[in-house]
Amino acid sequence: MNQETLPIVTLDGPAGVGKSTLARRLAGVLGWPYLDTGAMFRTLALRLGADAAALPEAVLRARCAALSFALCGCGETTRLLCDGAEVGEEIRTEQVGHMAAQLGACPVVRDCLKQAQRRLGAQSPLVAEGRDMGTEVFPVARYKFFLDADPEVRAARRCAELQAKGMQADLATVAAQIRERDQLDRNRAVAPLRPAPDALIVDTSSRSIDEVLAVLLHAVKSGSTGK
């Protein structure tokens, strides 16, 4: 069974719009696995090191292809595995996020992970969140959403998230990192961050997680997003 016949929900958008939380909760309601593609990029960045983006293309492709990803569980209990080991909180630092953004600008990396993500999507229904799920990875997904929010709101949310995990977070620093990440994501030559033409765009700036989840669920249950 391929991605054209499996129900797949894609949630795209920049950092800090609530994609991960919403994808986990939506997957929980639907009883489907949740695919955190950002975690895949972060895992590669951590495994390959800070200078990975500067590696020769053939070397980088070989190193990416040598890593195997899998999903275990569904909904909020979904776990991402890399080479059989569960990916943990070690990938969630701002430093790793910055490394992942640089690595994500490499066409060979995006191609390798796109193939890995499609293999996962061919195995079961998915709620997949990232930055190019609806445009590049699953262009024929049944349901597509693009979440957005004001940069200042996103920076405050990210700080609160990091502090809740016991990590230090400075609002000005996080805001600068988000602006830099936005620039990288929106202006990269390969798979830039943008809504799919048939995606439902949802601004989360002034909406709670529950309110946005209700919008997503209504669209899925009614059988239509932006199509």
C-alpha positions as CSV (number, residue, x, y, z in Angstrom):
1,M,0.0,0.0,0.0
2,N,1.4,3.4,-0.9
3,Q,1.0,7.0,0.3
4,E,-1.6,7.6,-2.4
5,T,-4.0,5.2,-0.7
6,L,-3.2,5.6,3.0
7,P,-4.8,8.5,4.9
8,I,-2.0,10.9,5.8
9,V,-2.4,14.3,7.6
10,T,0.4,16.8,7.1
11,L,1.1,19.7,9.5
12,D,3.6,22.2,8.2
13,G,4.8,25.6,9.5
14,P,7.7,27.4,11.1
15,A,9.1,26.8,14.6
16,G,6.9,27.7,17.6
17,V,3.4,27.3,16.1
18,G,2.5,24.3,18.1
19,K,3.0,21.7,15.4
20,S,4.5,19.0,17.6
21,T,1.9,19.3,20.4
22,L,-1.0,19.4,17.9
23,A,0.3,16.5,15.8
24,R,0.7,14.3,18.8
25,R,-2.8,15.1,20.1
26,L,-4.4,14.8,16.7
27,A,-2.7,11.5,16.1
28,G,-3.9,10.4,19.6
29,V,-7.5,11.1,18.7
30,L,-7.2,9.4,15.4
31,G,-5.2,6.4,16.8
32,W,-2.4,6.9,14.2
33,P,1.4,7.1,14.6
34,Y,2.9,10.6,14.8
35,L,5.9,11.4,12.6
36,D,8.1,14.2,14.0
37,T,10.3,15.0,10.9
38,G,12.1,17.7,12.7
39,A,13.3,15.1,15.2
40,M,14.8,13.2,12.2
41,F,16.8,16.2,11.1
42,R,17.9,16.9,14.6
43,T,19.0,13.2,15.0
44,L,21.0,13.4,11.9
45,A,22.6,16.7,13.0
46,L,23.6,15.2,16.4
47,R,24.8,11.9,14.9
48,L,26.8,13.5,12.1
49,G,28.2,16.5,13.9
50,A,28.4,20.3,13.5
51,D,30.5,20.2,10.3
52,A,28.2,17.7,8.5
53,A,26.8,20.2,6.1
54,A,30.3,20.9,4.8
55,L,31.0,17.2,3.9
56,P,31.3,16.1,0.3
57,E,27.9,15.2,-1.1
58,A,28.8,11.5,-1.6
59,V,30.0,11.1,1.9
60,L,27.0,12.9,3.4
61,R,24.6,10.8,1.4
62,A,26.3,7.6,2.5
63,R,26.3,8.6,6.2
64,C,22.6,9.6,6.0
65,A,21.7,6.4,4.2
66,A,23.4,4.3,6.8
67,L,20.9,5.4,9.5
68,S,17.6,3.7,9.8
69,F,14.4,5.2,11.2
70,A,11.3,3.5,12.5
71,L,8.2,4.4,14.5
72,C,6.8,2.6,17.6
73,G,3.3,3.1,19.1
74,C,0.7,5.7,18.1
75,G,-0.6,9.1,19.2
76,E,1.2,10.7,22.0
77,T,3.0,7.5,22.9
78,T,4.7,7.3,19.4
79,R,8.4,6.9,19.7
80,L,11.0,7.6,16.9
81,L,13.8,5.1,16.7
82,C,17.1,5.5,15.0
83,D,19.0,2.3,14.3
84,G,16.7,0.6,16.9
85,A,17.4,3.1,19.7
86,E,14.8,5.5,20.9
87,V,15.5,9.2,20.2
88,G,15.4,11.2,23.4
89,E,15.6,14.8,24.7
90,E,19.3,15.1,23.8
91,I,18.2,16.4,20.3
92,R,16.0,19.2,21.7
93,T,18.7,21.9,22.4
94,E,18.8,25.1,20.5
95,Q,22.3,24.3,19.3
96,V,21.1,21.0,17.7
97,G,18.2,22.9,16.2
98,H,20.6,25.3,14.6
99,M,22.7,22.5,13.2
100,A,19.6,20.8,11.9
101,A,18.5,23.9,10.0
102,Q,21.9,24.1,8.3
103,L,21.8,20.4,7.5
104,G,18.3,20.8,6.2
105,A,19.5,23.2,3.5
106,C,21.5,20.4,1.9
107,P,19.6,18.8,-1.0
108,V,21.2,15.4,-0.4
109,V,20.0,15.3,3.2
110,R,16.5,16.3,2.3
111,D,16.3,13.7,-0.4
112,C,17.5,10.9,2.0
113,L,15.1,11.8,4.7
114,K,12.2,12.3,2.2
115,Q,12.7,8.7,1.1
116,A,12.9,7.5,4.8
117,Q,9.7,9.5,5.6
118,R,7.8,8.0,2.6
119,R,8.8,4.5,3.6
120,L,7.2,5.2,7.0
121,G,4.1,6.7,5.3
122,A,3.8,3.5,3.2
123,Q,3.5,1.3,6.3
124,S,0.5,2.9,8.1
125,P,-1.6,6.1,8.3
126,L,0.4,9.0,9.7
127,V,0.1,12.4,11.2
128,A,3.3,14.0,9.8
129,E,4.6,17.3,10.9
130,G,7.5,19.3,9.5
131,R,8.2,22.1,7.0
132,D,7.6,20.4,3.6
133,M,5.3,17.5,4.4
134,G,2.4,18.7,2.2
135,T,4.5,20.2,-0.6
136,E,7.3,17.7,-1.1
137,V,7.1,14.5,1.0
138,F,3.4,13.7,0.8
139,P,2.0,15.9,-2.0
140,V,-1.0,13.6,-2.3
141,A,-1.8,13.5,1.4
142,R,-5.5,13.4,2.1
143,Y,-5.4,16.2,4.7
144,K,-3.0,19.2,4.7
145,F,-2.6,22.0,7.2
146,F,-0.2,24.9,7.4
147,L,0.1,26.5,10.9
148,D,1.5,30.0,11.4
149,A,1.9,32.6,14.2
150,D,3.5,35.9,14.9
151,P,7.3,35.5,15.5
152,E,7.1,37.2,18.9
153,V,4.4,34.7,20.0
154,R,6.5,31.8,18.7
155,A,9.6,33.0,20.6
156,A,7.7,33.3,23.8
157,R,6.2,29.8,23.4
158,R,9.6,28.3,22.6
159,C,11.1,29.9,25.8
160,A,8.3,28.5,27.9
161,E,8.8,25.1,26.4
162,L,12.5,25.0,27.1
163,Q,12.0,26.4,30.6
164,A,9.4,23.7,31.3
165,K,12.1,21.1,30.5
166,G,14.5,22.7,32.9
167,M,16.6,24.4,30.2
168,Q,17.8,28.0,30.2
169,A,16.2,30.2,27.6
170,D,16.6,33.9,26.9
171,L,13.7,35.5,25.0
172,A,15.9,37.8,22.9
173,T,18.2,35.0,21.9
174,V,15.4,32.6,21.1
175,A,13.7,35.3,19.0
176,A,16.9,35.9,17.0
177,Q,17.3,32.1,16.5
178,I,13.7,31.8,15.3
179,R,14.2,34.7,12.8
180,E,17.4,33.1,11.5
181,R,15.6,29.7,11.2
182,D,12.8,31.3,9.3
183,Q,15.2,32.9,6.9
184,L,16.9,29.6,6.3
185,D,13.7,27.7,5.9
186,R,11.8,30.2,3.7
187,N,14.7,31.0,1.4
188,R,16.5,27.7,0.9
189,A,16.7,26.6,-2.8
190,V,15.3,23.1,-2.0
191,A,11.8,22.6,-0.6
192,P,11.4,26.1,0.9
193,L,8.9,26.6,3.8
194,R,5.5,27.5,2.2
195,P,1.9,26.3,2.3
196,A,0.8,23.6,-0.1
197,P,-1.8,25.1,-2.6
198,D,-4.4,22.8,-1.1
199,A,-3.5,23.2,2.6
200,L,-5.8,24.8,5.2
201,I,-3.9,27.7,6.7
202,V,-4.5,28.2,10.4
203,D,-3.1,31.1,12.4
204,T,-2.4,30.0,16.0
205,S,-1.3,33.3,17.4
206,S,-4.4,34.0,19.4
207,R,-5.7,30.4,19.6
208,S,-5.1,27.9,22.3
209,I,-4.0,24.3,21.5
210,D,-7.5,23.1,22.1
211,E,-9.0,25.6,19.8
212,V,-6.6,24.8,17.0
213,L,-7.1,21.1,17.5
214,A,-10.8,21.6,17.2
215,V,-10.3,23.3,13.8
216,L,-8.1,20.4,12.6
217,L,-10.4,17.7,13.8
218,H,-13.4,19.4,12.2
219,A,-11.6,19.5,8.8
220,V,-10.5,15.9,9.0
221,K,-13.9,14.6,10.1
222,S,-15.6,16.7,7.3
223,G,-13.2,15.1,4.8
224,S,-11.7,18.4,3.5
225,T,-8.9,20.8,4.3
226,G,-8.0,23.3,1.6
227,K,-8.9,21.1,-1.3
